[in-house]
């Protein structure tokens, strides 16, 4: 069950009218109509999420293990091959993943020791390995061990180190790397 409610100021902003013009019944009716509209939006959102789950890959970190499943045409699951995976599978035998970031084509992970790892599609160098070769298993990026956060774009990547420096690599069209 989903519940929503609105204050008088929200109703004023939503309808651009003074709430005092509305009777209690109208407020209840409008709240109900807004509830129905929000359910339509929620239904569309859930349909979109289902589409993403069925179409793309998912990689997540649970209890410091790396799990992955889904569509795998560009090695983006890190499973060692390009076979699709229908249900969650543990990648590797390491139990030391602190953070995982993924998109439809490539993924990154930061281990507890602060090292940065990547796998997947690499046409534009978005894996940060100095080449454009796809990698089908987690591969360490450099030797630094002070990575704090990572964000994957479609064909570029942004990363943050503990010292506050921001790093970027991959396709720089439209200045997306901030260079």
N, CA, C and O of each residue as an XYZ file, in Angstrom:
716
protein
N       0.845     -1.174      0.000
C       0.000      0.000      0.000
C       0.888      1.233      0.000
O       1.868      1.298      0.742
N       0.551      2.201     -0.822
C       1.284      3.452     -0.896
C       0.387      4.565     -0.388
O      -0.747      4.703     -0.846
N       0.875      5.359      0.549
C       0.123      6.482      1.081
C       0.827      7.775      0.709
O       2.053      7.863      0.771
N       0.055      8.770      0.326
C       0.606     10.104      0.109
C      -0.320     11.107      0.768
O      -1.512     10.847      0.936
N       0.219     12.235      1.133
C      -0.592     13.297      1.708
C       0.039     14.620      1.336
O       1.221     14.699      1.001
N      -0.789     15.672      1.405
C      -0.331     16.979      0.975
C      -0.713     18.013      2.020
O      -1.791     17.957      2.612
N       0.179     18.944      2.231
C      -0.146     20.070      3.103
C      -0.866     21.117      2.282
O      -0.902     21.050      1.053
N      -1.435     22.078      2.971
C      -2.156     23.142      2.277
C      -1.237     23.898      1.321
O      -1.655     24.253      0.219
N       0.004     24.148      1.724
C       0.925     24.892      0.844
C       1.255     24.098     -0.414
O       1.403     24.681     -1.488
N       1.372     22.773     -0.296
C       1.630     21.962     -1.486
C       0.448     22.025     -2.430
O       0.619     22.173     -3.640
N      -0.770     21.911     -1.872
C      -1.956     22.006     -2.724
C      -2.023     23.355     -3.429
O      -2.374     23.413     -4.607
N      -1.691     24.442     -2.731
C      -1.688     25.766     -3.361
C      -0.732     25.792     -4.538
O      -1.067     26.297     -5.610
N       0.460     25.246     -4.338
C       1.445     25.241     -5.419
C       1.033     24.335     -6.566
O       1.266     24.665     -7.729
N       0.426     23.203     -6.256
C       0.029     22.278     -7.304
C      -1.085     22.834     -8.178
O      -1.088     22.626     -9.392
N      -2.012     23.526     -7.582
C      -3.172     23.967     -8.326
C      -3.201     25.460     -8.597
O      -4.124     25.955     -9.243
N      -2.208     26.178     -8.115
C      -2.092     27.614     -8.356
C      -3.356     28.370     -7.965
O      -3.686     29.402     -8.549
N      -4.043     27.849     -6.985
C      -5.250     28.499     -6.472
C      -5.161     28.495     -4.963
O      -4.378     27.743     -4.382
N      -5.937     29.308     -4.348
C      -5.969     29.317     -2.897
C      -6.747     28.108     -2.406
O      -7.839     27.814     -2.892
N      -6.181     27.425     -1.453
C      -6.820     26.225     -0.925
C      -8.124     26.557     -0.232
O      -9.015     25.712     -0.157
N      -8.251     27.758      0.272
C      -9.476     28.117      0.971
C     -10.691     28.003      0.055
O     -11.816     27.904      0.545
N     -10.491     28.013     -1.263
C     -11.587     27.859     -2.208
C     -12.076     26.407     -2.239
O     -13.187     26.129     -2.689
N     -11.276     25.530     -1.781
C     -11.616     24.116     -1.858
C     -12.308     23.701     -0.571
O     -11.899     24.103      0.518
N     -13.320     22.924     -0.690
C     -13.939     22.362      0.505
C     -13.132     21.146      0.933
O     -12.260     20.685      0.198
N     -13.419     20.630      2.111
C     -12.713     19.431      2.559
C     -12.921     18.284      1.584
O     -12.000     17.511      1.319
N     -14.135     18.175      1.050
C     -14.405     17.099      0.091
C     -13.546     17.260     -1.156
O     -13.008     16.283     -1.676
N     -13.420     18.473     -1.627
C     -12.585     18.703     -2.812
C     -11.134     18.367     -2.513
O     -10.447     17.770     -3.342
N     -10.664     18.750     -1.325
C      -9.281     18.419     -0.963
C      -9.080     16.904     -0.932
O      -8.062     16.400     -1.408
N     -10.043     16.186     -0.378
C      -9.941     14.721     -0.331
C      -9.961     14.164     -1.748
O      -9.162     13.289     -2.082
N     -10.873     14.666     -2.586
C     -10.953     14.208     -3.967
C      -9.659     14.509     -4.721
O      -9.138     13.647     -5.429
N      -9.144     15.718     -4.572
C      -7.897     16.074     -5.257
C      -6.733     15.220     -4.771
O      -5.882     14.808     -5.560
N      -6.702     14.958     -3.473
C      -5.652     14.091     -2.938
C      -5.769     12.695     -3.531
O      -4.761     12.083     -3.886
N      -6.981     12.194     -3.640
C      -7.196     10.881     -4.228
C      -6.773     10.878     -5.696
O      -6.115      9.940     -6.147
N      -7.146     11.923     -6.446
C      -6.750     12.009     -7.851
C      -5.231     12.088     -7.995
O      -4.652     11.466     -8.885
N      -4.593     12.857     -7.112
C      -3.127     12.924     -7.142
C      -2.526     11.568     -6.802
O      -1.500     11.178     -7.360
N      -3.173     10.843     -5.876
C      -2.716      9.504     -5.542
C      -2.788      8.601     -6.770
O      -1.842      7.869     -7.063
N      -3.924      8.655     -7.495
C      -4.069      7.836     -8.697
C      -3.019      8.206     -9.743
O      -2.446      7.329    -10.389
N      -2.769      9.509     -9.909
C      -1.759      9.951    -10.865
C      -0.375      9.472    -10.444
O       0.418      9.047    -11.284
N      -0.080      9.539     -9.142
C       1.231      9.077     -8.676
C       1.363      7.573     -8.889
O       2.464      7.087     -9.145
N       0.262      6.825     -8.788
C       0.316      5.389     -9.038
C       0.633      5.123    -10.510
O       1.350      4.173    -10.823
N       0.105      5.955    -11.420
C       0.440      5.805    -12.841
C       1.925      6.038    -13.051
O       2.586      5.297    -13.778
N       2.439      7.073    -12.410
C       3.859      7.375    -12.522
C       4.677      6.225    -11.938
O       5.670      5.807    -12.533
N       4.269      5.717    -10.785
C       4.974      4.600    -10.159
C       4.944      3.374    -11.066
O       5.949      2.675    -11.200
N       3.798      3.112    -11.687
C       3.684      1.967    -12.595
C       4.636      2.127    -13.773
O       5.304      1.171    -14.167
N       4.702      3.334    -14.339
C       5.626      3.585    -15.449
C       7.069      3.416    -14.987
O       7.891      2.842    -15.702
N       7.375      3.912    -13.805
C       8.718      3.793    -13.267
C       9.087      2.323    -13.066
O      10.188      1.902    -13.422
N       8.170      1.547    -12.498
C       8.446      0.128    -12.296
C       8.606     -0.603    -13.621
O       9.433     -1.508    -13.730
N       7.825     -0.224    -14.629
C       7.982     -0.823    -15.958
C       9.362     -0.513    -16.516
O      10.008     -1.383    -17.101
N       9.816      0.730    -16.337
C      11.134      1.127    -16.826
C      12.232      0.363    -16.086
O      13.192     -0.103    -16.699
N      12.084      0.237    -14.759
C      13.083     -0.507    -13.984
C      13.108     -1.961    -14.432
O      14.185     -2.542    -14.567
N      11.944     -2.561    -14.664
C      11.901     -3.939    -15.146
C      12.594     -4.044    -16.489
O      13.306     -5.016    -16.741
N      12.398     -3.057    -17.360
C      13.067     -3.038    -18.655
C      14.576     -3.023    -18.465
O      15.302     -3.760    -19.133
N      15.046     -2.176    -17.545
C      16.489     -2.104    -17.307
C      17.025     -3.424    -16.781
O      18.082     -3.881    -17.216
N      16.316     -4.034    -15.861
C      16.784     -5.287    -15.284
C      16.830     -6.376    -16.347
O      17.763     -7.178    -16.365
N      15.852     -6.417    -17.222
C      15.827     -7.451    -18.248
C      16.777     -7.165    -19.404
O      17.193     -8.092    -20.099
N      17.129     -5.902    -19.623
C      17.901     -5.535    -20.793
C      19.385     -5.398    -20.498
O      20.204     -5.813    -21.318
N      19.751     -4.846    -19.388
C      21.141     -4.541    -19.113
C      21.688     -5.421    -17.999
O      21.022     -6.332    -17.508
N      22.900     -5.122    -17.625
C      23.544     -5.885    -16.575
C      23.356     -5.229    -15.218
O      23.124     -4.025    -15.118
N      23.457     -6.022    -14.206
C      23.456     -5.508    -12.845
C      24.658     -6.099    -12.127
O      24.922     -7.297    -12.222
N      25.368     -5.270    -11.425
C      26.484     -5.724    -10.611
C      26.316     -5.059     -9.257
O      26.064     -3.857     -9.180
N      26.451     -5.819     -8.211
C      26.306     -5.223     -6.898
C      27.244     -5.895     -5.909
O      27.771     -6.980     -6.157
N      27.431     -5.239     -4.810
C      28.299     -5.722     -3.753
C      27.417     -6.000     -2.551
O      26.742     -5.105     -2.043
N      27.426     -7.249     -2.100
C      26.654     -7.634     -0.923
C      27.598     -8.381      0.010
O      28.248     -9.345     -0.394
N      27.671     -7.939      1.241
C      28.543     -8.573      2.225
C      29.968     -8.681      1.685
O      30.653     -9.680      1.903
N      30.398     -7.649      0.984
C      31.735     -7.539      0.405
C      32.015     -8.525     -0.724
O      33.146     -8.590     -1.207
N      31.012     -9.299     -1.160
C      31.144    -10.153     -2.342
C      30.682     -9.368     -3.564
O      29.891     -8.432     -3.446
N      31.174     -9.748     -4.724
C      30.767     -9.123     -5.975
C      29.796    -10.057     -6.688
O      30.161    -11.167     -7.075
N      28.548     -9.596     -6.860
C      27.532    -10.364     -7.561
C      27.233     -9.687     -8.897
O      27.298     -8.463     -9.008
N      26.909    -10.484     -9.901
C      26.573     -9.913    -11.196
C      25.580    -10.813    -11.922
O      25.533    -12.019    -11.679
N      24.781    -10.217    -12.820
C      23.860    -10.978    -13.646
C      23.313    -10.072    -14.730
O      23.379     -8.848    -14.616
N      22.764    -10.677    -15.797
C      22.118     -9.913    -16.856
C      22.741    -10.126    -18.220
O      23.362    -11.153    -18.492
N      22.560     -9.140    -19.060
C      23.033     -9.123    -20.438
C      24.537     -8.900    -20.442
O      25.030     -8.075    -19.672
N      25.289     -9.615    -21.294
C      26.743     -9.598    -21.169
C      27.462     -9.577    -22.517
O      28.481    -10.249    -22.674
N      26.964     -8.833    -23.475
C      27.587     -8.854    -24.795
C      28.920     -8.121    -24.873
O      29.646     -8.305    -25.850
N      29.273     -7.307    -23.898
C      30.542     -6.563    -23.934
C      31.445     -6.908    -22.753
O      32.266     -6.081    -22.356
N      31.319     -8.089    -22.189
C      32.129     -8.508    -21.033
C      31.811     -7.705    -19.777
O      32.577     -7.751    -18.816
N      30.710     -6.975    -19.760
C      30.424     -6.054    -18.668
C      30.089     -6.723    -17.345
O      30.043     -6.048    -16.317
N      29.854     -8.037    -17.340
C      29.539     -8.711    -16.086
C      30.781     -9.166    -15.329
O      30.699     -9.473    -14.140
N      31.933     -9.212    -16.004
C      33.162     -9.612    -15.331
C      33.239    -11.087    -15.014
O      33.987    -11.499    -14.128
N      32.462    -11.890    -15.738
C      32.361    -13.324    -15.448
C      33.395    -14.169    -16.174
O      33.453    -15.380    -15.959
N      34.208    -13.569    -17.022
C      35.219    -14.318    -17.760
C      34.791    -14.719    -19.154
O      35.582    -15.310    -19.889
N      33.552    -14.412    -19.543
C      33.064    -14.713    -20.887
C      31.931    -13.748    -21.223
O      31.611    -12.862    -20.431
N      31.328    -13.918    -22.392
C      30.242    -13.020    -22.786
C      28.871    -13.690    -22.697
O      27.917    -13.215    -23.314
N      28.756    -14.765    -21.953
C      27.459    -15.427    -21.776
C      26.581    -14.619    -20.825
O      27.044    -14.122    -19.799
N      25.308    -14.500    -21.185
C      24.356    -13.841    -20.303
C      24.178    -14.681    -19.039
O      24.316    -15.903    -19.082
N      23.872    -14.027    -17.913
C      23.694    -14.721    -16.645
C      22.297    -14.395    -16.137
O      21.964    -13.229    -15.925
N      21.478    -15.429    -15.941
C      20.069    -15.232    -15.592
C      19.830    -14.925    -14.125
O      18.843    -14.266    -13.798
N      20.689    -15.376    -13.239
C      20.491    -15.121    -11.816
C      21.814    -14.700    -11.184
O      22.876    -14.986    -11.738
N      21.770    -14.027    -10.035
C      23.000    -13.513     -9.423
C      24.086    -14.575     -9.264
O      23.825    -15.698     -8.832
N      25.303    -14.191     -9.624
C      26.456    -15.088     -9.543
C      27.595    -14.327     -8.876
O      27.831    -13.159     -9.186
N      28.296    -14.985     -7.965
C      29.460    -14.364     -7.331
C      30.609    -14.370     -8.334
O      30.890    -15.389     -8.966
N      31.266    -13.231     -8.473
C      32.419    -13.101     -9.357
C      33.676    -13.194     -8.503
O      33.854    -12.416     -7.565
N      34.532    -14.128     -8.822
C      35.772    -14.303     -8.081
C      35.521    -14.871     -6.697
O      34.380    -15.144     -6.323
N      36.592    -15.046     -5.939
C      36.459    -15.586     -4.592
C      36.881    -14.575     -3.539
O      37.096    -14.925     -2.379
N      36.998    -13.323     -3.950
C      37.404    -12.280     -3.019
C      36.190    -11.733     -2.282
O      35.125    -11.541     -2.868
N      36.363    -11.491     -1.017
C      35.292    -10.921     -0.199
C      35.789     -9.583      0.350
O      35.791     -9.350      1.558
N      36.211     -8.709     -0.574
C      36.787     -7.446     -0.118
C      36.372     -6.263     -0.984
O      37.146     -5.318     -1.136
N      35.172     -6.292     -1.554
C      34.682     -5.181     -2.364
C      33.982     -4.173     -1.472
O      33.069     -4.518     -0.722
N      34.419     -2.917     -1.560
C      33.814     -1.846     -0.761
C      32.712     -1.130     -1.519
O      31.685     -0.770     -0.944
N      32.931     -0.920     -2.829
C      31.971     -0.168     -3.640
C      32.028     -0.691     -5.061
O      33.098     -1.033     -5.564
N      30.869     -0.751     -5.708
C      30.800     -1.147     -7.117
C      29.935     -0.132     -7.846
O      28.883      0.273     -7.352
N      30.385      0.271     -9.018
C      29.638      1.208     -9.872
C      29.563      0.591    -11.260
O      30.556      0.067    -11.763
N      28.393      0.650    -11.879
C      28.230      0.011    -13.178
C      27.306      0.827    -14.069
O      26.527      1.654    -13.597
N      27.411      0.576    -15.355
C      26.428      1.070    -16.310
C      26.151     -0.069    -17.282
O      26.467     -1.219    -16.975
N      25.585      0.209    -18.416
C      25.206     -0.864    -19.339
C      26.402     -1.575    -19.959
O      26.261     -2.715    -20.402
N      27.570     -0.946    -20.007
C      28.677     -1.517    -20.775
C      29.953     -1.786    -20.000
O      30.743     -2.630    -20.421
N      30.187     -1.119    -18.905
C      31.398     -1.375    -18.129
C      31.145     -1.128    -16.645
O      30.171     -0.483    -16.258
N      32.041     -1.655    -15.836
C      31.869     -1.572    -14.389
C      33.195     -1.260    -13.714
O      34.267     -1.503    -14.269
N      33.102     -0.720    -12.514
C      34.258     -0.443    -11.676
C      33.958     -0.898    -10.261
O      32.806     -0.915     -9.826
N      35.007     -1.264     -9.555
C      34.868     -1.600     -8.153
C      36.051     -1.056     -7.378
O      37.169     -0.989     -7.889
N      35.794     -0.673     -6.156
C      36.866     -0.257     -5.248
C      36.897     -1.297     -4.136
O      35.885     -1.582     -3.496
N      38.083     -1.854     -3.923
C      38.231     -2.859     -2.865
C      38.506     -2.166     -1.532
O      38.808     -0.974     -1.490
N      38.398     -2.921     -0.459
C      38.630     -2.377      0.881
C      40.011     -1.764      1.037
O      40.192     -0.865      1.859
N      40.990     -2.227      0.267
C      42.349     -1.681      0.360
C      42.519     -0.397     -0.450
O      43.620      0.149     -0.504
N      41.435      0.102     -1.090
C      41.474      1.351     -1.839
C      41.909      1.208     -3.283
O      42.009      2.208     -3.992
N      42.174     -0.023     -3.743
C      42.564     -0.215     -5.144
C      41.328     -0.160     -6.039
O      40.215     -0.455     -5.604
N      41.547      0.225     -7.295
C      40.483      0.412     -8.273
C      40.540     -0.713     -9.297
O      41.611     -1.029     -9.815
N      39.397     -1.317     -9.590
C      39.299     -2.443    -10.507
C      38.212     -2.161    -11.537
O      37.244     -1.460    -11.244
N      38.373     -2.711    -12.756
C      37.423     -2.447    -13.827
C      37.275     -3.657    -14.737
O      38.118     -4.553    -14.743
N      36.176     -3.670    -15.516
C      35.945     -4.712    -16.503
C      34.829     -4.247    -17.434
O      34.020     -3.392    -17.074
N      34.795     -4.832    -18.654
C      33.743     -4.525    -19.615
C      34.248     -3.897    -20.894
O      35.399     -4.078    -21.292
N      33.363     -3.156    -21.525
C      33.591     -2.530    -22.829
C      34.560     -1.365    -22.687
O      34.482     -0.594    -21.730
N      35.479     -1.241    -23.654
C      36.556     -0.254    -23.495
C      36.920      0.447    -24.794
O      38.075      0.838    -24.964
N      35.990      0.620    -25.708
C      36.303      1.214    -27.007
C      36.958      2.585    -26.886
O      37.861      2.901    -27.660
N      36.528      3.396    -25.943
C      37.049      4.760    -25.809
C      38.024      4.924    -24.653
O      38.309      6.046    -24.236
N      38.536      3.816    -24.134
C      39.471      3.904    -23.013
C      38.803      4.191    -21.687
O      39.467      4.631    -20.748
N      37.491      3.950    -21.584
C      36.749      4.267    -20.358
C      37.131      3.383    -19.172
O      36.719      3.656    -18.044
N      37.914      2.324    -19.412
C      38.365      1.488    -18.302
C      39.617      2.038    -17.632
O      39.982      1.597    -16.542
N      40.277      2.997    -18.276
C      41.442      3.625    -17.659
C      42.683      2.755    -17.649
O      43.563      2.935    -16.807
N      42.763      1.814    -18.577
C      43.892      0.885    -18.612
C      44.912      1.226    -19.699
O      45.856      0.469    -19.925
N      44.724      2.355    -20.367
C      45.685      2.791    -21.371
C      45.549      2.103    -22.713
O      46.465      2.172    -23.533
N      44.421      1.437    -22.961
C      44.196      0.781    -24.249
C      42.699      0.786    -24.545
O      41.920      1.404    -23.819
N      42.300      0.101    -25.608
C      40.877      0.018    -25.947
C      40.433     -1.441    -26.059
O      39.571     -1.773    -26.873
N      41.019     -2.295    -25.248
C      40.692     -3.722    -25.223
C      39.620     -3.968    -24.159
O      39.708     -3.441    -23.050
N      38.600     -4.776    -24.504
C      37.593     -5.163    -23.517
C      38.211     -6.138    -22.520
O      39.086     -6.925    -22.881
N      37.761     -6.091    -21.270
C      38.240     -6.998    -20.227
C      37.045     -7.724    -19.631
O      36.063     -7.093    -19.241
N      37.125     -9.066    -19.556
C      35.974     -9.838    -19.085
C      36.098    -10.312    -17.641
O      35.258    -11.080    -17.173
N      37.125     -9.870    -16.932
C      37.255    -10.132    -15.503
C      37.764     -8.862    -14.833
O      38.393     -8.038    -15.497
N      37.514     -8.678    -13.547
C      38.025     -7.498    -12.858
C      39.540     -7.383    -13.001
O      40.278     -8.326    -12.714
N      39.993     -6.203    -13.452
C      41.405     -5.927    -13.708
C      41.782     -4.655    -12.966
O      41.065     -3.658    -13.044
N      42.897     -4.677    -12.250
C      43.299     -3.520    -11.456
C      43.742     -2.367    -12.349
O      44.449     -2.563    -13.338
N      43.311     -1.156    -11.980
C      43.683      0.074    -12.688
C      44.851      0.696    -11.930
O      44.675      1.188    -10.815
N      46.044      0.678    -12.526
C      47.214      1.256    -11.874
C      47.549      0.560    -10.572
O      47.140     -0.575    -10.330
N      48.307      1.269     -9.731
C      48.725      0.682     -8.452
C      48.288      1.516     -7.254
O      48.545      1.135     -6.113
N      47.633      2.649     -7.497
C      47.211      3.511     -6.391
C      46.212      2.788     -5.494
O      45.439      1.946     -5.950
N      46.245      3.131     -4.223
C      45.329      2.498     -3.269
C      44.596      3.553     -2.435
O      44.316      3.346     -1.254
N      44.293      4.684     -3.072
C      43.604      5.753     -2.352
C      42.351      6.232     -3.093
O      42.034      7.422     -3.087
N      41.648      5.295     -3.729
C      40.425      5.638     -4.447
C      39.245      5.665     -3.479
O      39.073      4.760     -2.662
N      38.443      6.709     -3.585
C      37.305      6.903     -2.686
C      35.973      6.604     -3.369
O      35.111      5.937     -2.797
N      35.809      7.106     -4.608
C      34.523      6.981     -5.284
C      34.740      6.912     -6.785
O      35.792      7.304     -7.290
N      33.738      6.412     -7.493
C      33.829      6.221     -8.938
C      32.441      6.415     -9.551
O      31.431      6.118     -8.914
N      32.396      6.913    -10.785
C      31.135      7.063    -11.497
C      31.347      6.695    -12.961
O      32.255      7.214    -13.610
N      30.511      5.800    -13.479
C      30.627      5.332    -14.865
C      29.639      6.065    -15.759
O      28.436      6.068    -15.496
N      30.152      6.686    -16.819
C      29.299      7.201    -17.876
C      29.194      6.136    -18.954
O      29.708      5.031    -18.783
N      28.533      6.455    -20.066
C      28.425      5.463    -21.140
C      29.795      5.082    -21.703
O      30.091      3.902    -21.889
N      30.626      6.087    -21.972
C      31.948      5.801    -22.543
C      33.022      6.671    -21.905
O      34.005      7.040    -22.548
N      32.824      6.985    -20.660
C      33.827      7.717    -19.882
C      33.640      7.372    -18.405
O      32.622      6.806    -18.005
N      34.644      7.726    -17.608
C      34.610      7.417    -16.185
C      35.196      8.575    -15.398
O      36.163      9.199    -15.834
N      34.617      8.865    -14.245
C      35.119      9.882    -13.328
C      35.402      9.208    -11.995
O      34.641      8.350    -11.547
N      36.503      9.604    -11.363
C      36.870      8.982    -10.090
C      37.402     10.034     -9.132
O      37.935     11.064     -9.546
N      37.250      9.758     -7.851
C      37.683     10.664     -6.792
C      38.635      9.918     -5.868
O      38.364      8.793     -5.448
N      39.761     10.568     -5.557
C      40.709      9.996     -4.608
C      40.491     10.637     -3.240
O      39.857     11.686     -3.125
N      41.028      9.988     -2.207
C      40.904     10.504     -0.844
C      41.529     11.885     -0.670
O      41.115     12.644      0.206
N      42.526     12.219     -1.500
C      43.159     13.535     -1.377
C      42.316     14.643     -2.008
O      42.719     15.806     -1.995
N      41.145     14.294     -2.562
C      40.246     15.274     -3.165
C      40.454     15.469     -4.655
O      39.685     16.193     -5.287
N      41.468     14.847     -5.234
C      41.699     15.007     -6.673
C      40.668     14.195     -7.460
O      40.272     13.099     -7.062
N      40.252     14.769     -8.585
C      39.263     14.139     -9.454
C      39.977     13.677    -10.715
O      40.751     14.432    -11.303
N      39.728     12.471    -11.123
C      40.353     11.861    -12.289
C      39.274     11.507    -13.295
O      38.159     11.153    -12.912
N      39.597     11.599    -14.592
C      38.634     11.247    -15.631
C      39.362     10.636    -16.817
O      40.510     10.980    -17.097
N      38.684      9.723    -17.513
C      39.258      9.107    -18.696
C      38.140      8.569    -19.571
O      37.009      8.384    -19.120
N      38.478      8.317    -20.844
C      37.501      7.838    -21.820
C      37.191      8.905    -22.849
O      38.019      9.773    -23.125
N      36.003      8.842    -23.412
C      35.589      9.755    -24.462
C      35.308     11.146    -23.876
O      34.575     11.277    -22.896
N      35.891     12.166    -24.478
C      35.754     13.532    -23.991
C      34.828     14.386    -24.855
O      34.907     15.613    -24.802
N      33.949     13.764    -25.651
C      33.058     14.584    -26.465
C      32.192     15.443    -25.555
O      31.772     15.005    -24.484
N      31.934     16.651    -25.987
C      31.164     17.635    -25.226
C      31.790     17.992    -23.882
O      31.102     18.486    -22.989
N      33.082     17.748    -23.735
C      33.794     18.132    -22.523
C      33.414     17.350    -21.288
O      33.609     17.826    -20.170
N      32.874     16.155    -21.468
C      32.381     15.377    -20.319
C      33.466     14.984    -19.323
O      33.154     14.638    -18.184
N      34.743     15.031    -19.732
C      35.817     14.687    -18.802
C      36.256     15.877    -17.968
O      37.060     15.728    -17.048
N      35.742     17.045    -18.277
C      36.095     18.236    -17.511
C      37.477     18.755    -17.815
O      38.050     19.495    -17.016
N      38.024     18.382    -18.956
C      39.383     18.818    -19.340
C      39.337     20.076    -20.168
O      40.381     20.584    -20.578
